Amino acid sequence: MRTFVKVAAVLLLLVIVGGGYFLYRVSPKIPERPFLKPAGPFPVGTREYDWIDSSRAERYTTNPDDKRRVVVQIWYPAAAGPGDTARYLLRPEEFASQLGARAARKALTNSVFEGPVASGEGGFPVLLYNHGGMWTRWSATFATEWLASQGYVVVSIEHFGFNQTVKFPDGSPFAADTLQLPKETGDGEKDAIASWAYLNDPVFQIWKGDARFVLDRLEALNRDPGPFQGKLDLARIGAFGWSFGGALAVQLTRDDPRVIAAVDHDGQLFDDVREHGTTRPVLQIHHGVDDALAYEEKERPAVRRLLALVESWDSTARMASTADWYAARVEGTDHGDFSDLGLFYPRPEGRIDPRRGHEIINAYTLAFFDQYLRGRQSELLGGAASPFPEVTLRTWKRAPVAADSVAIR
């Protein structure tokens, strides 16, 4: 128990905090049908791809011949028709947590495995999804398949080395034998800062390379014969993610001109976007509990200083950005509610129903991408009375920037 609290102190806001230690005290209970049927007009299909980036060495292993391998799971609008409903864990043996794998062995999603891709005039807009640190590509199925039902192709990237997957889809193992978090000194505040520096470089840089590689591969998927040929609108690409993955989504709007909008699900910022901002619109959605209360009284001042530092990065990024920026806070949610985890564990006192939290997160995420990728102005973002009293939304509106004048590093 105490060991996990130390880890939470080191990875504050990146792994489950607030009530995270409570979640780990009990076994997950995952029903056969954990997800409500998506509300969008499309049935949903899902496929996987296992790609090798021959241009990059695998930095998590010491074998000089290893190349970076990137697995993606894609949720997409499907054509109506019969098909097998995909399991939540397509291959439970991939998952490092055998406790979790056993609990999820019967769980099903609403997606048809390898169902035919629906027809969409001009192709469907694309969303890159990046999981949280030490989690998996399927850990936000509540959002990925729901957005696919709304007409988006959602491409979820598995970032090996800082995840919970220990095998590739073909059964070959992945075992990291290098790149470790800095050793703890006993000073939680200094340890957190040192860990953030390590996560910023090398880990975040590896993840950025994964995302760039996947964007390149999507161009080939859209061009070459196959189920997605001509089905992707690569002029309308957004990115979103949970925690560390949310930070990556925001950074991609600065680094890659193909990504034109980002949603950050409860992640602190990393890399230079927190200093220089971005020229693309951003929505941050944060949880609504006080993280410091998860720690002993004597530890709380240090935790609050760290939280203030994280907020200062958000503030600097917002002020340096030249596009619209939104910041939403959802009362009664914690960090895990931005994943599927809230559905699988007992709820601490004072938390909202996890399905309500997911409804809110999905609604704001969809409204944002519809507005900035599809040109559908959103009342939810525009200041109209919200149907979600749990949400406090702040906005920073900027004049639109011409596409040919956007400067991307």
C-alpha positions as CSV (number, residue, x, y, z in Angstrom):
1,M,0.0,0.0,0.0
2,R,2.7,2.5,1.0
3,T,4.8,1.5,-2.1
4,F,2.0,2.6,-4.4
5,V,1.6,5.9,-2.6
6,K,5.3,6.6,-3.2
7,V,4.8,5.8,-6.9
8,A,1.8,8.1,-7.0
9,A,4.0,10.9,-5.5
10,V,6.6,10.4,-8.2
11,L,4.1,10.2,-11.1
12,L,1.7,12.8,-9.8
13,L,-1.1,13.5,-12.3
14,L,0.3,10.9,-14.7
15,V,-0.9,7.7,-13.0
16,I,-4.0,7.3,-10.9
17,V,-3.9,9.8,-8.0
18,G,-6.5,11.2,-5.7
19,G,-8.3,7.9,-5.1
20,G,-5.9,5.7,-7.1
21,Y,-4.6,3.8,-4.1
22,F,-8.1,2.9,-3.2
23,L,-8.6,1.4,-6.7
24,Y,-5.7,-0.9,-6.2
25,R,-6.8,-2.3,-2.9
26,V,-9.5,-4.5,-4.5
27,S,-9.8,-6.7,-7.6
28,P,-11.6,-5.1,-10.6
29,K,-15.1,-6.2,-11.3
30,I,-15.7,-6.0,-15.0
31,P,-19.2,-7.0,-16.3
32,E,-19.7,-8.7,-19.6
33,R,-21.1,-5.5,-21.1
34,P,-19.3,-2.6,-19.4
35,F,-20.1,0.0,-22.1
36,L,-23.4,1.4,-23.1
37,K,-24.3,1.2,-26.8
38,P,-22.8,4.2,-28.5
39,A,-25.3,6.9,-29.4
40,G,-24.0,7.9,-32.8
41,P,-25.5,7.0,-36.2
42,F,-22.8,4.5,-37.2
43,P,-22.2,0.9,-36.0
44,V,-18.6,0.6,-34.9
45,G,-15.8,-1.7,-36.1
46,T,-12.3,-2.2,-34.8
47,R,-9.0,-3.4,-36.3
48,E,-5.4,-3.7,-35.2
49,Y,-2.1,-3.0,-37.0
50,D,1.4,-3.9,-35.9
51,W,4.0,-1.8,-37.6
52,I,7.8,-1.6,-37.4
53,D,9.5,1.8,-37.7
54,S,12.8,0.8,-39.3
55,S,14.2,4.3,-39.0
56,R,14.2,4.2,-35.2
57,A,16.1,2.0,-32.7
58,E,14.1,0.6,-29.8
59,R,15.4,2.7,-26.9
60,Y,13.8,0.5,-24.2
61,T,16.0,-2.5,-25.0
62,T,19.8,-3.0,-25.2
63,N,19.7,-5.1,-28.3
64,P,21.1,-2.8,-31.0
65,D,19.2,-4.7,-33.7
66,D,15.8,-3.9,-32.2
67,K,13.7,-1.4,-34.1
68,R,10.8,0.5,-32.6
69,R,7.5,-1.4,-33.0
70,V,4.2,0.4,-32.8
71,V,0.8,-1.3,-32.4
72,V,-2.4,0.6,-33.0
73,Q,-6.1,-0.3,-32.5
74,I,-8.5,1.6,-34.7
75,W,-12.2,2.2,-34.0
76,Y,-14.1,3.4,-37.0
77,P,-17.6,3.9,-38.5
78,A,-18.7,0.5,-39.8
79,A,-21.2,-0.6,-42.5
80,A,-24.1,-2.3,-41.0
81,G,-24.0,-6.1,-41.0
82,P,-23.4,-9.2,-38.9
83,G,-20.1,-9.8,-37.2
84,D,-18.4,-11.0,-34.0
85,T,-18.4,-8.4,-31.2
86,A,-14.9,-7.7,-30.2
87,R,-13.7,-8.6,-26.7
88,Y,-12.5,-5.8,-24.5
89,L,-9.0,-7.4,-24.4
90,L,-8.5,-8.9,-27.8
91,R,-5.7,-11.1,-26.4
92,P,-5.7,-11.1,-22.6
93,E,-2.2,-12.6,-22.6
94,E,-0.8,-9.3,-23.8
95,F,-1.8,-7.5,-20.6
96,A,0.8,-7.3,-17.8
97,S,-1.9,-7.5,-15.1
98,Q,-3.1,-11.1,-15.0
99,L,-5.5,-10.0,-12.3
100,G,-7.0,-7.5,-14.7
101,A,-6.9,-10.0,-17.6
102,R,-8.9,-12.6,-15.6
103,A,-11.4,-10.0,-14.6
104,A,-11.9,-8.8,-18.2
105,R,-11.8,-12.2,-19.9
106,K,-15.6,-12.2,-20.6
107,A,-16.0,-8.5,-21.2
108,L,-17.3,-7.4,-24.6
109,T,-17.4,-4.1,-26.4
110,N,-19.9,-2.7,-28.9
111,S,-17.5,-3.0,-31.8
112,V,-17.5,-5.6,-34.6
113,F,-14.0,-7.0,-35.1
114,E,-12.7,-6.3,-38.6
115,G,-16.2,-5.2,-39.7
116,P,-16.4,-3.4,-43.1
117,V,-15.6,0.3,-43.1
118,A,-18.6,2.5,-43.8
119,S,-18.7,4.8,-46.8
120,G,-18.2,8.4,-46.2
121,E,-18.1,11.1,-48.8
122,G,-14.6,12.6,-48.7
123,G,-13.5,10.3,-45.9
124,F,-13.9,10.4,-42.2
125,P,-12.0,12.8,-40.0
126,V,-9.3,11.1,-37.9
127,L,-8.5,11.3,-34.2
128,L,-5.2,10.1,-32.7
129,Y,-5.6,8.7,-29.2
130,N,-2.7,8.3,-26.8
131,H,-3.2,6.3,-23.6
132,G,-2.1,7.3,-20.1
133,G,1.4,6.5,-18.8
134,M,1.6,2.8,-17.8
135,W,-1.8,2.0,-19.4
136,T,-2.9,0.5,-22.7
137,R,-4.4,1.4,-26.1
138,W,-7.9,0.1,-25.1
139,S,-8.1,1.8,-21.7
140,A,-10.5,4.5,-22.9
141,T,-12.9,2.3,-25.0
142,F,-15.7,4.4,-23.5
143,A,-14.5,7.3,-25.6
144,T,-12.9,5.7,-28.6
145,E,-15.8,3.5,-29.8
146,W,-18.3,6.3,-28.9
147,L,-16.5,8.8,-31.1
148,A,-16.3,6.3,-33.9
149,S,-20.1,5.9,-33.8
150,Q,-20.2,9.7,-34.4
151,G,-18.3,9.4,-37.7
152,Y,-14.6,9.6,-36.6
153,V,-11.8,7.1,-37.3
154,V,-10.0,6.8,-33.9
155,V,-6.5,5.5,-34.0
156,S,-5.2,4.5,-30.6
157,I,-1.4,4.1,-30.2
158,E,0.2,1.6,-27.9
159,H,3.4,3.1,-26.5
160,F,5.5,0.2,-25.5
161,G,7.9,0.7,-22.6
162,F,5.7,3.0,-20.6
163,N,2.5,0.9,-20.8
164,Q,1.1,-2.4,-19.4
165,T,1.4,-4.5,-22.5
166,V,4.1,-7.2,-22.5
167,K,3.4,-9.0,-25.8
168,F,2.9,-8.0,-29.3
169,P,-0.2,-9.2,-31.2
170,D,1.8,-12.1,-32.8
171,G,2.7,-13.3,-29.3
172,S,6.3,-12.2,-29.3
173,P,7.3,-10.7,-25.9
174,F,8.3,-7.2,-25.2
175,A,10.7,-6.8,-22.2
176,A,12.2,-3.4,-21.5
177,D,15.7,-3.8,-20.0
178,T,16.8,-0.2,-20.0
179,L,15.5,3.4,-19.4
180,Q,14.3,3.4,-15.7
181,L,12.8,6.1,-13.6
182,P,15.3,7.9,-11.4
183,K,15.9,6.3,-8.0
184,E,14.0,7.8,-5.2
185,T,15.9,10.0,-2.7
186,G,13.1,10.1,0.0
187,D,12.3,13.7,-0.8
188,G,9.0,13.4,-2.6
189,E,9.0,16.9,-4.1
190,K,12.5,16.5,-5.6
191,D,11.8,13.0,-6.7
192,A,8.7,14.2,-8.6
193,I,10.6,17.0,-10.4
194,A,13.4,14.5,-11.3
195,S,10.8,12.0,-12.6
196,W,9.1,14.6,-14.7
197,A,12.4,15.5,-16.2
198,Y,13.0,11.8,-17.1
199,L,9.4,11.6,-18.5
200,N,10.0,14.7,-20.6
201,D,13.2,13.2,-22.1
202,P,13.5,10.4,-23.1
203,V,9.9,9.0,-22.6
204,F,7.9,11.9,-24.1
205,Q,10.3,12.1,-27.1
206,I,9.8,8.4,-27.8
207,W,6.0,8.9,-27.7
208,K,6.3,11.9,-30.1
209,G,8.2,9.7,-32.5
210,D,5.5,7.0,-32.3
211,A,2.8,9.5,-33.1
212,R,4.7,10.9,-36.1
213,F,5.3,7.4,-37.4
214,V,1.6,6.5,-37.1
215,L,0.6,9.7,-39.0
216,D,2.9,8.6,-41.8
217,R,1.4,5.2,-41.8
218,L,-2.1,6.6,-42.0
219,E,-1.2,8.2,-45.3
220,A,-0.3,4.8,-46.6
221,L,-3.5,3.2,-45.2
222,N,-5.5,5.9,-47.1
223,R,-3.5,5.5,-50.3
224,D,-2.9,1.8,-50.6
225,P,-5.5,-1.0,-51.3
226,G,-7.2,-2.1,-48.1
227,P,-10.2,-1.5,-45.8
228,F,-9.2,2.2,-45.3
229,Q,-8.3,3.1,-48.8
230,G,-9.9,6.5,-49.5
231,K,-11.8,6.4,-46.2
232,L,-9.6,8.8,-44.2
233,D,-9.9,12.6,-44.4
234,L,-6.3,13.4,-43.5
235,A,-6.9,17.2,-43.9
236,R,-9.0,16.9,-40.7
237,I,-6.8,15.3,-38.0
238,G,-7.2,15.9,-34.3
239,A,-5.5,14.3,-31.3
240,F,-6.6,13.5,-27.8
241,G,-5.4,11.4,-24.9
242,W,-5.5,10.7,-21.2
243,S,-2.9,12.0,-18.8
244,F,0.6,11.6,-20.4
245,G,-1.3,11.0,-23.7
246,G,-3.2,14.2,-23.3
247,A,0.0,16.1,-23.0
248,L,1.2,14.5,-26.2
249,A,-2.0,15.5,-28.0
250,V,-1.4,19.1,-27.1
251,Q,2.3,19.0,-28.0
252,L,1.5,17.5,-31.4
253,T,-0.4,20.6,-32.4
254,R,2.9,22.5,-32.0
255,D,5.1,19.9,-33.7
256,D,3.1,18.4,-36.5
257,P,1.1,20.6,-39.0
258,R,-1.2,17.6,-39.7
259,V,-2.7,17.8,-36.2
260,I,-5.1,20.8,-36.2
261,A,-6.9,20.5,-32.8
262,A,-6.3,18.7,-29.5
263,V,-8.2,17.6,-26.4
264,D,-6.3,16.8,-23.2
265,H,-8.1,14.5,-20.8
266,D,-6.6,15.4,-17.4
267,G,-2.9,15.5,-18.3
268,Q,-0.2,17.9,-17.2
269,L,1.8,19.5,-20.0
270,F,5.2,18.4,-21.1
271,D,7.9,19.7,-23.6
272,D,8.0,23.2,-25.0
273,V,4.3,23.7,-25.6
274,R,4.1,24.7,-21.9
275,E,6.4,27.6,-22.5
276,H,5.6,28.6,-26.1
277,G,2.0,27.5,-26.5
278,T,0.4,26.5,-29.8
279,T,-1.2,27.9,-32.9
280,R,-4.0,25.3,-32.8
281,P,-7.2,25.1,-30.6
282,V,-7.0,23.1,-27.4
283,L,-9.5,21.8,-24.9
284,Q,-8.3,20.7,-21.5
285,I,-10.7,18.7,-19.3
286,H,-9.5,18.2,-15.7
287,H,-10.9,16.2,-12.8
288,G,-12.6,17.9,-9.9
289,V,-11.1,16.6,-6.6
290,D,-8.3,17.9,-4.5
291,D,-5.3,15.6,-5.1
292,A,-3.5,16.8,-2.0
293,L,-6.1,15.2,0.2
294,A,-4.9,11.7,-0.9
295,Y,-1.6,12.3,1.0
296,E,-0.8,12.6,4.7
297,E,-1.1,16.0,6.2
298,K,2.7,16.5,6.3
299,E,3.0,15.8,2.6
300,R,0.3,18.1,1.4
301,P,2.3,21.4,1.3
302,A,4.8,19.8,-1.1
303,V,2.0,18.3,-3.2
304,R,0.3,21.7,-3.4
305,R,3.5,23.3,-4.6
306,L,3.8,20.7,-7.4
307,L,0.1,21.2,-8.3
308,A,0.8,25.0,-8.5
309,L,3.7,24.4,-10.8
310,V,1.6,22.3,-13.1
311,E,-1.1,25.0,-13.2
312,S,1.6,27.6,-14.0
313,W,2.6,25.6,-17.0
314,D,-1.0,25.4,-18.1
315,S,-1.4,29.2,-17.6
316,T,1.8,30.0,-19.6
317,A,0.8,27.7,-22.5
318,R,-2.7,29.3,-22.6
319,M,-1.3,32.8,-22.7
320,A,1.3,32.0,-25.3
321,S,-1.1,30.3,-27.6
322,T,-2.7,32.1,-30.5
323,A,-5.8,29.9,-31.0
324,D,-8.8,29.2,-28.9
325,W,-8.2,27.5,-25.6
326,Y,-10.8,26.0,-23.3
327,A,-10.4,24.6,-19.8
328,A,-13.1,22.5,-18.2
329,R,-13.3,21.1,-14.7
330,V,-15.7,18.3,-13.9
331,E,-16.6,18.2,-10.2
332,G,-16.8,14.8,-8.6
333,T,-14.4,13.1,-11.0
334,D,-10.9,11.9,-10.4
335,H,-8.0,11.0,-12.7
336,G,-9.2,7.5,-13.4
337,D,-12.6,8.7,-14.6
338,F,-10.9,9.7,-17.9
339,S,-10.4,6.1,-18.6
340,D,-12.5,2.9,-18.3
341,L,-11.2,2.3,-14.8
342,G,-14.1,4.1,-13.1
343,L,-16.4,1.5,-14.4
344,F,-14.5,-1.4,-12.8
345,Y,-13.9,-0.4,-9.2
346,P,-16.0,0.7,-6.2
347,R,-16.5,4.5,-6.0
348,P,-15.0,6.5,-3.2
349,E,-17.4,8.7,-1.4
350,G,-18.2,12.0,-3.1
351,R,-17.5,10.9,-6.7
352,I,-20.1,11.1,-9.4
353,D,-21.4,8.1,-11.2
354,P,-18.7,7.0,-13.7
355,R,-21.2,6.8,-16.6
356,R,-22.2,10.4,-15.9
357,G,-18.5,11.4,-16.0
358,H,-18.0,9.6,-19.3
359,E,-21.1,11.3,-20.7
360,I,-19.7,14.7,-19.9
361,I,-16.2,13.9,-21.2
362,N,-17.6,12.5,-24.4
363,A,-20.0,15.4,-24.9
364,Y,-17.3,18.1,-24.6
365,T,-14.7,16.1,-26.6
366,L,-17.2,15.6,-29.5
367,A,-18.4,19.2,-29.4
368,F,-14.8,20.4,-29.6
369,F,-13.8,18.2,-32.5
370,D,-17.0,18.8,-34.3
371,Q,-16.4,22.6,-34.1
372,Y,-12.8,22.6,-35.1
373,L,-12.6,19.6,-37.6
374,R,-16.2,19.8,-39.0
375,G,-17.0,23.5,-38.7
376,R,-20.1,22.8,-36.5
377,Q,-20.4,25.6,-34.0
378,S,-21.0,24.3,-30.5
379,E,-23.5,25.7,-28.1
380,L,-21.7,23.7,-25.4
381,L,-18.5,25.6,-26.0
382,G,-20.1,28.9,-26.9
383,G,-21.4,30.0,-23.5
384,A,-24.9,28.7,-23.7
385,A,-26.5,27.2,-20.5
386,S,-24.8,23.8,-20.1
387,P,-26.8,20.6,-19.4
388,F,-23.9,19.6,-17.1
389,P,-23.9,21.6,-13.8
390,E,-20.9,19.6,-12.8
391,V,-18.8,21.5,-15.3
392,T,-17.0,24.8,-15.0
393,L,-15.8,26.0,-18.4
394,R,-13.3,28.8,-19.0
395,T,-12.6,30.1,-22.5
396,W,-9.9,32.1,-24.2
397,K,-11.0,33.1,-27.6
398,R,-8.6,34.3,-30.2
399,A,-8.9,35.6,-33.7
400,P,-8.7,32.9,-36.3
401,V,-5.3,32.3,-37.9
402,A,-5.0,31.6,-41.6
403,A,-3.8,28.1,-42.4
404,D,-0.9,29.3,-44.5
405,S,0.4,31.6,-41.7
406,V,0.5,28.9,-39.0
407,A,4.1,28.5,-37.9
408,I,4.9,24.9,-36.7
409,R,8.3,24.0,-35.4
